[in-house]
Amino acid sequence: MTGTSPTQGIKTVLHPVSDLDKAKAVYSALLGVEPQVDGPYYVGFEAAGQHIGLLPGGGPQGLTSPVAYWHVDDIETKLGELTAAGATVKDPANDVGGGRLVATVLDADGNLLGLVQDS
């Protein structure tokens, strides 16, 4: 498909967890690093160029399974391309802090896809 804006790949994966302390121990062991962000509502790890986030109770998004976030240069353009191709916007682009924009869409099979644009 020509004329579409490319992605930078999957760089962020968020995981809903029921016990943040237990999950933090497991992911620390898996990744071999301690979390860079360690709060009661979010724990985030940076490893091998990827960001792995833990969301207690699925976070405000209500996640029930892990979600991969594709990093893009222009989130609004990518949302337009995805909806033109048949995806449905679940959560429109919103600023989650520091100029980072996040959105989610559902593909034709109902799979949740995340998008991230960093300023």
N, C-alpha and C positions, 0 to 999 in steps of 0.2 A: 504494500500500500504506500504510494508516494504522497508527499505533501503533509505527512503527519509529523508531530514533534516527537523526537526520540526520548526515551527515558534514560536515567542514569543507573537503572537496575534496582533490584530489591536491596535496600540498605537497612531497613527497619522491620522488625517483626515483634508484634505485641502479643503477649500471652496472658489470658485471664487465669488467675490463681485463686484458690480458696484459702490457703494459708501462706501469707507473704513470707514469714520467717523460714518455713520449710522450703518453699520455692527458692528463696534467695540462696539457701545453702546448696541446693541441687544445682542451680544455674552457676553459682560460683565455682563449684567442683567441675561442672561441664566445661565452662569457658576458661577456667584457670586464672580468673581475675576477680577482684572485688568490685562491687558496683560503684559506678561514678556518681549516680544519683541514688540516694537511699532514704526515702521518706515513707510515711505511713500510707500514702495513696499511690505511690509509684516507686519502683526500683528499676534503674536502668544500667545496663552494662555496655561497654564498648569493647569489642573483640574482633580482630581480623577485618577491620573496616566496616563492621556491622554494628547496629544498635539493637540490643535485645531488651525489651521492656516487659516488666511484670505488673499487671493491673489486678489488685485485689477485687474480687467480686466482678471482674470484667470491666471495672472502671465506669466512668460516666457514659461510655459508649455501650455498656451492657454486653460486651463481647462474651461469646460462649465457646469460641474456639480461637486458635491463633490467627492473626491477620498479618499478611505480608504487605508492606507499604513500598510502593514504587516511587522513587524520587524523580521528580520532573522539574524542568526549568520554568514552565508556565502552567500552573495548575488549572486555570480557567480554560486555556486552549485545550489541554488534555481532557478536561471534563466534556467540552464540546465535541471533541473527536469521539470519545467513548459513547456519549449519548447518541450521536449520529450513527454509530455502529450498532446500537441496540442495547447499550447498558442503561441502567436506571440509577439516578443519583439517590443515594440513601442519606448521606450527610453532606451538604454543600461545603465548600471551602470555608474554613474559619481559622482565625489566628489563635494558636494555642500558646503563644508567648514567644518573645524574641524574634518576631517576624516570621515564624514558621507557620505555614498554612497547611492544613490537613483536610482531606475529604475522603469519602468512601462512596463506592458505586457497587451495584449488583450486576453481575454479568447475566447473560440470558438463562443460565442454569441456577441463578440465585446465589452464586459464590460471591463473597464479599472481597473486594479489592480496595486497598488503601492507596492514597496518593499523598505525597509530601512535597512541598516546595519550600526551600530555605531561602531566606532573603540574601 
